[in-house]
Amino acid sequence: MTKTDRQADSLDRMRVLRISHASLTPALRERERALVRCRPNVELEVVTTRRWREAELDVEAIEDDLFPVRRSRAWLSKHIQLFAYDPRPIVASLRRHRPHLVEVNHEPYSIACAEVLTLCDWFAPKATVVMQVCQNIYRRYPPPFNWLERRALKRVDAASACSDTVRELLDAKGFKKPVAIVPFGVNTTAFCPRDDRPQRTGPPTIGFVGRMLHGKGLKVLAEALAMLGSQPWRLMVVGDGPTREPFQQELAAHGLIDRTEFVGAVSYDQMPEFYQRMDVVAVPSRTTKRVREQFGRVLVEAMASGVPVIGSTSGAIPEVIADAGLVVPEGDAQALANAMRRMLSDSALRSRLKRAGRERAVENFSWERVAERTYELFSEVLRRRSDALSETEQASALTEKGAHQVLESFGTLKVES
């Protein structure tokens, strides 16, 4: 196959296999759906788990109307870094789909990543492999995970990182191959300001959305709310997790529990409606040994919905917000209280940040924009692979030609003697 033929095969018709534990429903496959809508030359297939726990809810995998979805059982563990796939659906996809490119949505030190790379070596050795990663805390892992990490970083052809903090970690690990910043996105049609939003009476609503975990800054949020004094407000908490009870106790200790509504965990499809009930969203995350905000999907959902945001300086939060919201030092309850007080009392500020947030979400985080960044990365990596193969073929041809010339010389010498 010539260089031109190979590029035509890999770019004009791009067969992609995505392997991700959480690509369970169309709502969780928005980037992939946008990719095939925007780029009809992409022939996509997805392998995911049969079920996975997302945002404190058990989610079952379902089919998609735009591309095939194969479901695999999760073996060994329910932990994202320790489980393995039943390999048979992956092998079937590698054999049948014959992908030009395999995208692995797993960290390089994980069991699943090691398994997928092994299966690619066995059943699709010529496929380009791109790793989608989110880890942004530098750690030295014990064996065998450090071995798996080194092998993965050596084996894959490129990586996509959800934020610059993730790219910095890859650089610190010595990864010298292409890295593209491909953020998480948002459906800007589902998450949007509503003209028919009902007029609400009563105090403005501060929203917290997400899993209630250590590192999410809930204690700081409770302390900041207590500093608002007589200013009217209500708190709506959408999500659940192990720190819910300590957070409730903290609010009760400050006499604030009666001003708080705990909604619990809800399905992703319900989230647009809850944002319409909020006047500001707070993301007060704190960096710990185990948690550093990798992106902040809640931020882009709120901004797309026309809800002003306040975020801390943890991880990628300032990168995501930019100048479309307020950013306060992580762990600083007084600064958070001041930002909330300012946001709740200044209607002009809220209006300006509503517009700025919506514009930023549409321009940078719509699934169509994220899909284009994904396609650009895939195309670049496939071109690099094609060029490298062509150079290898040319070197091989020159070597073969030289060998023939030497043999011919020996033949001539033999005849002359």
Buried (B, 14 or more C-beta within 10 A) or exposed (E): EEBEEBBEBBBEEBBBBBBBBBBBBBBBBBBBBBBBEBBEEBBBBBBBBEBBEBBBEEBEBEEBEBBBBBBBEBEEEEEBBEBBBBBEBBBBBBEEBBBBBBBBBBBBBBBBBBBBBEBBEEBBEEBBBBBBBBBBBEBEBEEEBEEBBBBBBEBBBBBBBBBBBBBBBBEEBEBEBBBBBBBBBBBBEBBBBEEEEEEEEEEBBBBBBBBBBBBBBBBBBBBBBBBBEEBEBBBBBBBBBEBBEBBBEBBEEEEBBEBBEBBEBBEBEEBBEBBBBBBBBBBBBBBEEEBBBBBBBBBBBBBBBBBBBBBBBBBBBBBBBEEBBBBBEBBBBEBBBBBBBEBBEEEEBBEEBBBBBBEBBBEBBBBBBBBBBBBEBBBEBBBBBBEEBBEEBEEEEEEEEEEEEEEEEEEEEEEEE
